[in-house]
Amino acid sequence: MYQLNFSFVGKYLPMMVSGVKLSLVIIVGSMLIGIVLGTIFALFRQSKSRLLQAAASIWVNVLRNTPFLVQLFFFYYGLPLLGIDTSPVATSIIALGINTSAVNCEIIRAGLLAVKTDYYECAKALGFNRFQTVRLIVLPIALRVAFKPLTSNFVNLALTSSTAFSITCMEIMGVAKTISSNTSRPFEVYILIILLYCIFTYTISFAAKLIDRRIAIKL
């Protein structure tokens, strides 16, 4: 009968901690890129310019209808051919950020659509131009409305970050494969990895609930 043995943990703990830190860097970095790009393209979708609407629509449809792993390899092997040399970590952050921006775009766009016309009329009465109205009134409200559904995408982002090992990133999954190969204890290694990802996702969800309670808004 198979006997669980976690005696290797002490020896490889520094490597595991390093992997966790790198995963956090990838998750946070790509999350920020995803929010910024998602907001920009959501505004493009709501623009009166057909060109901007078309650009945003193409962006969202291409990203949502192609596998992320294909996108990751596209950036990893494609950017150097364009003369852009990036590290595997930077490539992972860029690819993940761009990928998640497509879903963020649709979520934030829904938040923008939820803002009542009364807010626009009040802003106009106060003498705000369209840019000031969107920047100072509409967008802050839309982001607060969209925050809760964005949380689910943040959780998915944390899980998808595990694919970064495929381009040699030594994040959690990369470290797990190395430890598994060195110890011949894959079952125990991946039990620990499952627990780590559960901690990641539950932490994000818990923090998001606390934040949502503070910023929740009723339209």
N, C-alpha and C positions, 0 to 999 in steps of 0.2 A: 504494500500500500504506500502511496506517495506521501512523503513527510515534508511539510512546509519548513523551510529554513531561511530565516531572514538575517543570518549572522553576517552577511556581506554588507548590510546597511551601514555599519560603523565605518567600514573602510571607504565606501563610496559616497558617504554623506556630503562631503564638500563638493563633489561633482554634481550631486543631485541639487544642492542649494544653488550652485552656479546655473544649472539648467532652469530652475524655477525663476531666478532673477532675469535670465535672458528671455524667457517666455513672457514675463511681465513687461519687459521693455517692448517686445514685439506687439503685445496686446494693447498697451497704452498708446504707443506710437501710431499704430494703424487705426485705433479708435479715434484719435484726434484728426487724422487725415480724413477718415470716413465721415466724421461729423461736418468738417469744413466743406469738403467736396459735395456731400449730400445736401447741405444747405444751399450752396451755390447753384447746383443743378435743379433743386426744388424751386428756387427763384426763377431759373431759366424756364422751367415748365409753366410757371405762372406769368411769364413775360408776355407782352403783347407782340413781341418780335417772333415771327414764324421761324426765322433762322435759329434763334436761341431755343425755341421749343423743339425744333427738329434735332438740334445738336444734343439736347438733354434726353430726348426720346431714344435716339440711337445709342447714347452712352448707357442708359439704363437697360435697354433690350439686349445689347451685346453682352453686357456683364452678367445679366440674370439668366441668359440662355446658353452660357458656355461653362464647362466645369472649372472650378477654381484652380485645380491642379494644372490644367492647360494654361490658364492665365499666369500662374506662378512660373512655369517653365518658359512661357513667352517672354516675360520680363527678365528672367535669369539668363537666358541665352540670347535674347534680342537686344537688350540695352548695351552690352559690350560691342555689338556690331554697329551701333549708332555712335560709338565713341564715349559712352557713359559707363564708366567703371564703378560698380557698386559692390559692396560686400554682400554675402548671403543674407545677413541680418537686415541690412538696409533694403535689399530687394524684397524680402519677406514683408517688411513694414509697408513698403510702397504698394506691393501687389494686394495685400490684405486690405489696406486702406482704400484703394481704388475699388476693390471688389465689394466691400461693405457699403461704399458710398451709394451704390445703386439702390439697395434696399432702404438706406437712410433717406435717400431722395424722395421715395414714394411715401415714407412715413411722415417726413417733414412737410411734404406737399399736402398731405391730408390735414396736418395741423394748420397750414396756411388757409386751406379751404374752410376750416372750422371757425375761423375768425369772422365774426359778423360784420356786415357792411356798416353797422353803426359806428364801429371804431374808425373806419375810413372817413366817414362823414364828420365825426368829431374832430379828427386830425385836420381835415380840410378847413373846418370852421376855425380852428386855432391857427391857421396860416401855414401848416406844414406842407412842404412839397411831397411828391410821391416817394422820393428816396428817404426823406426823414420819416415819413409815415411807416414805411416798411422796416427801417432800421430801428426806430425808437419805440414803435408801438406793436406793429403786426408780428414781426419776427420774434421778439421776446415772448409774446403770448403763444405763438405757434409752437415754439420750442418747448414751452412748459406743457402744452397739450400733448405734444408728441413724445415727451420724455418716457412715459410708461411703456409704450410699444417699442421705443428705441432700446429699452433694457433687454428685451428678448433678442434683439440683434446683437447687442454687446455680448450676451452669453454665447450665442452662436459663433461670434468672432473668436472668443476665448477657446472654443472647441476646435474651430477651423485652424487656429494657429499651430496645431500639432502637425500640419502638413509641411511646416517649414523645415523639418528634418530631411525632407526629400531633396533639398538643395544644400545639404551639409551644415545646416544650422544646428548647433549643439544646445538646443532648448530641451524641454522635458523629454520629448519623444526621441530626440537624437541621443541624449544621455541614456535613456532607457535601453535603446538598441545596443549601445556600447557596453553597458553593465550586463545586459542579458548575454551578450556574446562572451564577455570575460568570465562570467560566473556560471554559465549554463543553468541559470535559475530563472527562465523567462516567466514562469507562472507567478512567482513571488514579485518579480520586478513589475509586471503589469498590474498586479493587485495594487501596488503602491501608486502607480501612475493613475489608475482609476480613482483612487482616493484623492490624489492631488487635484485632478480635474474637478472632482465633486466639490472640493474646498474652494477652488477658483469660482465655479459657477454659483455656489451658494453664497459666497462672499459678495459677488457682484449683485446678485438678486437682493440680498439683505440690505446692502448699502443703497441700492436703487429705491427700495421701499421707503427707507428713511428719508431720502432726498425727495421722493415723490410726495410724501406727506407734507413736507415744508413748502413745496412749490406748486402743489395742486391748485388748479384754477377751474372755476365753473363759468362757462360762457352763457 
